[in-house]
Amino acid sequence: MSQLDLAGGILAKEISNGKIVTISVSSIEFKQPVSVGDVVCIYGDCTKIGRTSMSIDLEVWVKPVLDHGIGDRYKVCGATFNYVAVDEGGKPRPIKLSD
């Protein structure tokens, strides 16, 4: 779950052009376990931007590493994380989208 928050936080920071904080996790669904040695890929998509907050949908995909090569990718988790842009004092600030 911490890896999801890190990935979503990177995207949220890029979108808001500054500091962000995680305010909630709307949903999370673990579909399959991840094995030691598997390559984990996390993809994010911003689905909503408000005045100070945003929602980011995340998907976790795995590339299993087998003894004889790499197997097919498959989705192991989906989640929606919510972030708020904050100023230096930790107070919510408006999100200014870059052009």
N, CA, C and O of each residue as an XYZ file, in Angstrom:
396
protein
N       0.826     -1.183      0.000
C       0.000      0.000      0.000
C       0.881      1.262      0.000
O       0.515      2.275     -0.597
N       2.010      1.197      0.654
C       2.888      2.370      0.678
C       3.453      2.660     -0.713
O       3.663      3.819     -1.071
N       3.695      1.613     -1.492
C       4.185      1.821     -2.857
C       3.132      2.523     -3.709
O       3.472      3.351     -4.555
N       1.863      2.202     -3.494
C       0.774      2.885     -4.197
C       0.768      4.368     -3.839
O       0.639      5.221     -4.718
N       0.908      4.673     -2.555
C       0.887      6.060     -2.112
C       2.073      6.837     -2.675
O       1.931      8.000     -3.053
N       3.232      6.205     -2.732
C       4.400      6.866     -3.321
C       4.177      7.171     -4.800
O       4.473      8.273     -5.262
N       3.661      6.206     -5.531
C       3.427      6.400     -6.964
C       2.373      7.478     -7.202
O       2.562      8.357     -8.043
N       1.268      7.414     -6.469
C       0.221      8.417     -6.609
C       0.702      9.791     -6.183
O       0.336     10.796     -6.792
N       1.520      9.841     -5.141
C       2.044     11.109     -4.655
C       2.961     11.783     -5.658
O       2.962     13.009     -5.770
N       3.734     11.008     -6.381
C       4.604     11.573     -7.419
C       3.762     12.245     -8.492
O       4.057     13.367     -8.903
N       2.715     11.564     -8.949
C       1.837     12.133     -9.972
C       1.113     13.363     -9.433
O       1.017     14.372    -10.132
N       0.601     13.297     -8.205
C      -0.112     14.426     -7.608
C       0.798     15.646     -7.474
O       0.366     16.773     -7.715
N       2.049     15.426     -7.092
C       3.003     16.525     -6.957
C       3.284     17.168     -8.313
O       3.376     18.391     -8.419
N       3.419     16.341     -9.343
C       3.650     16.872    -10.689
C       2.465     17.705    -11.160
O       2.648     18.772    -11.747
N       1.255     17.225    -10.906
C       0.050     17.924    -11.345
C      -0.131     19.239    -10.600
O      -0.471     20.256    -11.206
N       0.095     19.225     -9.293
C      -0.162     20.415     -8.474
C       1.007     21.393     -8.451
O       0.881     22.508     -7.944
N       2.143     20.973     -8.999
C       3.347     21.820     -9.013
C       3.777     22.230     -7.611
O       4.157     23.380     -7.394
N       3.723     21.307     -6.660
C       4.154     21.622     -5.308
C       3.856     20.507     -4.338
O       3.576     19.375     -4.733
N       3.919     20.840     -3.066
C       3.705     19.851     -2.012
C       2.263     19.355     -2.001
O       1.324     20.087     -2.315
N       2.122     18.079     -1.628
C       0.801     17.464     -1.489
C       0.794     16.596     -0.236
O       1.846     16.236      0.290
N      -0.400     16.268      0.230
C      -0.565     15.293      1.305
C      -1.662     14.323      0.900
O      -2.597     14.688      0.186
N      -1.540     13.099      1.357
C      -2.577     12.099      1.128
C      -3.676     12.339      2.157
O      -3.407     12.419      3.356
N      -4.939     12.454      1.674
C      -6.021     12.672      2.631
C      -6.886     11.438      2.827
O      -7.489     11.264      3.887
N      -6.954     10.574      1.810
C      -7.753      9.360      1.975
C      -7.478      8.376      0.846
O      -6.883      8.710     -0.178
N      -7.934      7.158      1.076
C      -7.945      6.120      0.051
C      -9.413      5.759     -0.143
O     -10.036      5.191      0.755
N      -9.966      6.082     -1.300
C     -11.392      5.828     -1.558
C     -11.680      4.349     -1.735
O     -12.705      3.839     -1.282
N     -10.756      3.672     -2.403
C     -10.955      2.236     -2.637
C      -9.610      1.585     -2.887
O      -8.660      2.210     -3.360
N      -9.567      0.315     -2.552
C      -8.387     -0.491     -2.855
C      -8.842     -1.942     -2.958
O      -9.588     -2.435     -2.113
N      -8.385     -2.608     -3.998
C      -8.761     -4.003     -4.217
C      -7.515     -4.801     -4.579
O      -6.893     -4.580     -5.618
N      -7.168     -5.727     -3.702
C      -6.051     -6.624     -3.961
C      -6.604     -7.872     -4.642
O      -7.379     -8.618     -4.042
N      -6.204     -8.101     -5.903
C      -6.748     -9.217     -6.680
C      -5.913    -10.482     -6.566
O      -6.452    -11.586     -6.498
N      -4.595    -10.319     -6.545
C      -3.688    -11.463     -6.501
C      -2.435    -11.072     -5.723
O      -2.092     -9.892     -5.643
N      -1.762    -12.052     -5.156
C      -0.507    -11.739     -4.455
C       0.632    -11.475     -5.438
O       0.580    -11.874     -6.602
N       1.652    -10.799     -4.941
C       2.866    -10.548     -5.713
C       3.955    -11.434     -5.121
O       4.148    -11.464     -3.905
N       4.659    -12.148     -5.977
C       5.725    -13.044     -5.513
C       7.055    -12.311     -5.444
O       7.289    -11.355     -6.184
N       7.915    -12.762     -4.557
C       9.261    -12.206     -4.454
C       9.953    -12.403     -5.798
O       9.932    -13.495     -6.366
N      10.561    -11.343     -6.294
C      11.267    -11.407     -7.565
C      10.460    -10.894     -8.739
O      11.023    -10.624     -9.800
N       9.134    -10.751     -8.573
C       8.306    -10.208     -9.653
C       8.626     -8.731     -9.872
O       8.975     -8.020     -8.930
N       8.508     -8.283    -11.096
C       8.679     -6.873    -11.420
C       7.315     -6.204    -11.246
O       6.328     -6.630    -11.846
N       7.266     -5.163    -10.428
C       6.006     -4.469    -10.136
C       5.995     -3.131    -10.866
O       6.952     -2.363    -10.781
N       4.903     -2.857    -11.585
C       4.725     -1.595    -12.307
C       3.438     -0.943    -11.811
O       2.397     -1.597    -11.745
N       3.504      0.338    -11.463
C       2.322      1.057    -10.986
C       2.037      2.191    -11.962
O       2.918      2.983    -12.295
N       0.782      2.251    -12.413
C       0.352      3.263    -13.371
C      -0.735      4.120    -12.733
O      -1.612      3.603    -12.040
N      -0.677      5.436    -12.968
C      -1.644      6.337    -12.371
C      -2.319      7.218    -13.394
O      -1.744      7.558    -14.428
N      -3.569      7.588    -13.082
C      -4.351      8.472    -13.937
C      -5.160      9.400    -13.042
O      -5.931      8.939    -12.200
N      -4.989     10.697    -13.222
C      -5.746     11.674    -12.445
C      -7.163     11.738    -13.014
O      -7.354     12.084    -14.180
N      -8.148     11.404    -12.192
C      -9.531     11.334    -12.668
C     -10.375     12.525    -12.247
O     -11.462     12.736    -12.786
N      -9.881     13.316    -11.278
C     -10.652     14.474    -10.814
C      -9.707     15.489    -10.201
O      -8.818     15.140     -9.424
N      -9.909     16.755    -10.562
C      -9.153     17.842     -9.951
C     -10.147     18.873     -9.448
O     -10.957     19.396    -10.213
N     -10.077     19.162     -8.149
C     -10.901     20.205     -7.552
C     -10.065     21.452     -7.349
O      -9.012     21.609     -7.967
N     -10.530     22.339     -6.483
C      -9.794     23.576     -6.211
C      -8.461     23.289     -5.521
O      -7.435     23.860     -5.892
N      -8.472     22.405     -4.517
C      -7.251     22.085     -3.777
C      -6.929     20.589     -3.768
O      -5.855     20.193     -3.315
N      -7.839     19.763     -4.259
C      -7.656     18.314     -4.158
C      -7.731     17.629     -5.508
O      -8.156     18.212     -6.505
N      -7.308     16.378     -5.511
C      -7.387     15.562     -6.726
C      -7.515     14.093     -6.354
O      -7.083     13.668     -5.283
N      -8.114     13.329     -7.255
C      -8.244     11.878     -7.104
C      -7.407     11.216     -8.182
O      -7.426     11.625     -9.343
N      -6.677     10.195     -7.786
C      -5.810      9.485     -8.720
C      -6.108      7.992     -8.648
O      -6.016      7.375     -7.587
N      -6.466      7.429     -9.794
C      -6.671      5.983     -9.904
C      -5.324      5.332    -10.190
O      -4.561      5.788    -11.042
N      -5.053      4.260     -9.463
C      -3.782      3.552     -9.608
C      -4.039      2.092     -9.942
O      -4.988      1.487     -9.443
N      -3.194      1.536    -10.782
C      -3.227      0.110    -11.098
C      -1.835     -0.464    -10.878
O      -0.831      0.151    -11.236
N      -1.792     -1.646    -10.285
C      -0.529     -2.347    -10.091
C      -0.526     -3.572    -10.998
O      -1.419     -4.417    -10.937
N       0.478     -3.642    -11.820
C       0.659     -4.772    -12.732
C       1.963     -5.468    -12.390
O       2.916     -4.841    -11.927
N       1.990     -6.764    -12.622
C       3.162     -7.579    -12.316
C       3.660     -8.267    -13.583
O       2.882     -8.750    -14.406
N       4.985     -8.293    -13.705
C       5.647     -9.102    -14.729
C       6.371    -10.200    -13.975
O       7.430     -9.956    -13.398
N       5.816    -11.417    -13.968
C       6.501    -12.481    -13.237
C       7.830    -12.843    -13.902
O       7.926    -12.943    -15.125
N       8.829    -13.032    -13.083
C      10.134    -13.450    -13.589
C      10.273    -14.932    -13.280
O      10.420    -15.334    -12.126
N      10.223    -15.725    -14.325
C      10.293    -17.180    -14.190
C      11.717    -17.648    -14.452
O      12.547    -16.891    -14.955
N      11.990    -18.894    -14.110
C      13.327    -19.448    -14.334
C      13.725    -19.413    -15.809
O      14.908    -19.299    -16.130
N      12.746    -19.510    -16.701
C      13.050    -19.592    -18.132
C      12.696    -18.308    -18.889
O      12.621    -18.333    -20.118
N      12.478    -17.201    -18.201
C      12.186    -15.941    -18.878
C      11.095    -15.170    -18.158
O      10.782    -15.446    -17.000
N      10.524    -14.205    -18.855
C       9.481    -13.361    -18.274
C       8.119    -13.840    -18.746
O       7.926    -14.099    -19.934
N       7.167    -13.959    -17.815
C       5.813    -14.382    -18.137
C       4.934    -13.214    -18.552
O       5.412    -12.088    -18.685
N       3.666    -13.478    -18.752
C       2.706    -12.449    -19.140
C       2.414    -11.519    -17.970
O       2.416    -11.938    -16.813
N       2.161    -10.241    -18.292
C       1.789     -9.270    -17.263
C       0.346     -9.498    -16.840
O      -0.481     -9.947    -17.633
N       0.050     -9.181    -15.572
C      -1.327     -9.251    -15.101
C      -1.539     -8.238    -13.979
O      -0.614     -7.901    -13.240
N      -2.776     -7.762    -13.870
C      -3.127     -6.750    -12.871
C      -3.339     -7.420    -11.523
O      -4.048     -8.422    -11.422
N      -2.716     -6.856    -10.478
C      -2.839     -7.436     -9.144
C      -3.572     -6.521     -8.156
O      -3.992     -6.977     -7.093
N      -3.730     -5.232     -8.498
C      -4.342     -4.309     -7.544
C      -4.856     -3.070     -8.264
O      -4.296     -2.640     -9.272
N      -5.932     -2.507     -7.728
C      -6.464     -1.232     -8.198
C      -6.844     -0.399     -6.987
O      -7.307     -0.938     -5.982
N      -6.651      0.918     -7.076
C      -6.949      1.782     -5.934
C      -7.221      3.201     -6.398
O      -6.825      3.601     -7.492
N      -7.907      3.957     -5.543
C      -8.100      5.392     -5.759
C      -7.613      6.134     -4.520
O      -8.134      5.944     -3.421
N      -6.608      6.979     -4.714
C      -6.045      7.780     -3.629
C      -6.433      9.241     -3.848
O      -6.548      9.699     -4.985
N      -6.633      9.961     -2.755
C      -7.015     11.372     -2.807
C      -5.943     12.215     -2.125
O      -5.484     11.897     -1.028
N      -5.557     13.292     -2.798
C      -4.483     14.159     -2.330
C      -4.961     15.601     -2.272
O      -5.870     15.994     -3.003
N      -4.336     16.392     -1.390
C      -4.594     17.822     -1.294
C      -3.271     18.548     -1.462
O      -2.262     18.171     -0.866
N      -3.287     19.601     -2.285
C      -2.115     20.458     -2.437
C      -2.019     21.340     -1.191
O      -3.023     21.887     -0.734
N      -0.809     21.476     -0.646
C      -0.620     22.284      0.563
C       0.521     23.281      0.363
O       1.425     23.079     -0.448
N       0.438     24.376      1.145
C       1.508     25.369      1.115
C       2.589     24.995      2.127
O       2.538     23.917      2.720
N       3.559     25.871      2.324
C       4.673     25.592      3.243
C       4.211     25.386      4.680
O       4.879     24.701      5.454
N       3.072     25.975      5.041
C       2.538     25.828      6.391
C       1.619     24.635      6.557
O       1.082     24.407      7.641
N       1.434     23.874      5.490
C       0.579     22.696      5.548
C      -0.900     22.991      5.341
O      -1.743     22.116      5.541
N      -1.218     24.212      4.943
C      -2.615     24.600      4.684
C      -2.958     24.326      3.219
O      -2.107     24.480      2.343
N      -4.217     23.915      2.947
C      -4.610     23.688      1.556
C      -4.383     24.929      0.693
O      -4.636     26.057      1.117
N      -3.900     24.692     -0.523
C      -3.676     25.781     -1.475
C      -4.325     25.413     -2.805
O      -4.462     24.231     -3.121
N      -4.719     26.401     -3.576
C      -5.313     26.114     -4.888
C      -4.318     25.401     -5.807
O      -3.120     25.684     -5.785
N      -4.824     24.494     -6.595
C      -4.002     23.804     -7.585
C      -3.909     24.686     -8.815
O      -4.924     25.045     -9.412
N      -2.691     25.031     -9.189
C      -2.462     25.848    -10.385
C      -1.908     24.914    -11.447
O      -0.767     24.460    -11.357
N      -2.714     24.634    -12.437
C      -2.282     23.737    -13.506
C      -1.339     24.456    -14.438
O      -1.577     25.604    -14.814
N      -0.259     23.777    -14.815
C       0.681     24.376    -15.769
C       0.125     24.226    -17.172
O      -0.641     23.308    -17.464
N       0.531     25.158    -18.041
C       0.044     25.144    -19.432
C       0.765     24.141    -20.257
O       0.480     24.000    -21.447
